[in-house]
Amino acid sequence: MSADLDAVLIGEADEALTVVERVITAGQYAIDTEFHRERTYFPQLALIQIQVDDSIFLIDPLAFDIRVMRPMFESDAVAVLHAARQDLEVLEHAVGAAPRRLWDTQLAAGFLGLSTPSLSSLLESELGVRVPKADRLTDWMRRPLSERQRNYAAADVANLRELHRRQSAELTARSRMGWLTEALDELQAEYRGPRDPLEAWRRIKEARHLRGADLAIAQDLAAWRERRAQHLDLTPRYVLADLALVGLAVAKPTGADQLKDIRGVDQRALRPVVDELIEVIATAADKRPRRDRGPVNNELPAAMRPAVPLVSAWVAQLAKNQQIDPALLATRSDLEAFLRGDAESRLLSGWRGDLVGTPLRRLVSGEVSLALDPAEGLVLERRSGDRA
């Protein structure tokens, strides 16, 4: 059933502790967050919405030390969220803990055949409930919150627990609860604090094609940028744009006067750290690039590259047959990792190993081949051993 949308605003620590006690006693709650991170490195928590029993609470993290709610997240109470990944990061940073036990309704929907549905579409299709449309321009840091903001925030959690109940019953009926449990464990393991600066270069598309000293410099510049962004709490691109970073790696300037010739470089912004930046470039120029893992070693042998789109098509067909979101089964990166023999491939174990990995091993070994069935689409069938 839908909860009463007359939400209670919580602006004091003792009131928040009462909510914590209610949640721990109830053992289950719905939760959502509102936050901003347009210019900051870390997300800025603006509001926490919680539904427990038949009550909805809008908790203002700007009014008191929100870390008093940590015991709730560390308890055995199950948090029900939709598209939980960012919420977990936001809560971990602001509160010091994220829900220890959770249910992600978007993830669960994927195991029921829906591809990353929005909360509004999921509520309408599953419960016949329409929620207020989101306003992307809303300033959630502004106080007081408007009535429209409060209604929107409350609607985000009002029906999550009912959605969870229905999804749980359907997943149990399809014997897929174990699959979701594995996926939820993966989700919780993804966020382990701020990003590792040494891995920052992998998110720069243009850097993946660099080699030798150019790559070594890009790696160290990306690490320097990440650390400075964390220190200043700024989005990395505001510290140094991707284009400028790659340009510096290739041009290898030895003095501040050479920066003006490099595209994307904001000399005024870099003036306080220009000597530090030049030193990073000079030091990295004598290094060999880190090639332990990642895009540098991710290239498939030429003979294997045509297999990726073929196997991707088979995965899409398998997902259709199994009524599961194909992105949950295997991404292109998953398939490439498997085909190049990556020992850490997600397709080697668990439910993905059973559904995708085992058949693919038989395909790669030549035991079976891909065939087009007029009725079933792409299928794997035992090879005759004869080539056309």
HELIX and SHEET records of a PDB file:
HELIX    1   1 ALA A   13  ALA A   26  1                                  14    
HELIX    2   2 ILE A   66  MET A   69  5                                   4    
HELIX    3   3 ARG A   70  GLU A   74  1                                   5    
HELIX    4   4 ARG A   85  VAL A   95  1                                  11    
HELIX    5   5 THR A  105  GLY A  110  1                                   6    
HELIX    6   6 LEU A  119  LEU A  127  1                                   9    
HELIX    7   7 GLU A  147  ALA A  158  1                                  12    
HELIX    8   8 LEU A  160  ALA A  173  1                                  14    
HELIX    9   9 MET A  177  GLU A  190  1                                  14    
HELIX   10  10 PRO A  197  ARG A  203  5                                   7    
HELIX   11  11 LYS A  205  HIS A  209  5                                   5    
HELIX   12  12 GLY A  212  LEU A  232  1                                  21    
HELIX   13  13 PRO A  236  VAL A  239  1                                   4    
HELIX   14  14 ASP A  242  ALA A  251  1                                  10    
HELIX   15  15 ALA A  256  ASP A  261  5                                   6    
HELIX   16  16 GLN A  267  LEU A  270  1                                   4    
HELIX   17  17 ARG A  271  VAL A  273  5                                   3    
HELIX   18  18 VAL A  274  ALA A  284  1                                  11    
HELIX   19  19 PRO A  295  ASN A  297  5                                   3    
HELIX   20  20 ALA A  302  MET A  304  5                                   3    
HELIX   21  21 ALA A  307  GLN A  322  1                                  16    
HELIX   22  22 PRO A  326  LEU A  329  1                                   4    
HELIX   23  23 ARG A  332  LEU A  339  1                                   8    
HELIX   24  24 ARG A  346  LEU A  348  5                                   3    
HELIX   25  25 GLY A  350  ARG A  352  1                                   3    
HELIX   26  26 GLY A  353  GLY A  357  3                                   5    
HELIX   27  27 THR A  358  SER A  365  1                                   8    
SHEET    1   A 6 VAL A   8  ILE A  10  0                                        
SHEET    2   A 6 SER A  55  ILE A  59  1                                        
SHEET    3   A 6 GLN A  44  VAL A  52 -1                                        
SHEET    4   A 6 GLN A  28  HIS A  36 -1                                        
SHEET    5   A 6 VAL A  78  LEU A  81  1                                        
SHEET    6   A 6 ARG A 101  ASP A 104  1                                        
SHEET    1   B 2 VAL A 368  ASP A 373  0                                        
SHEET    2   B 2 GLY A 377  ARG A 382 -1                                        
END                                                                             
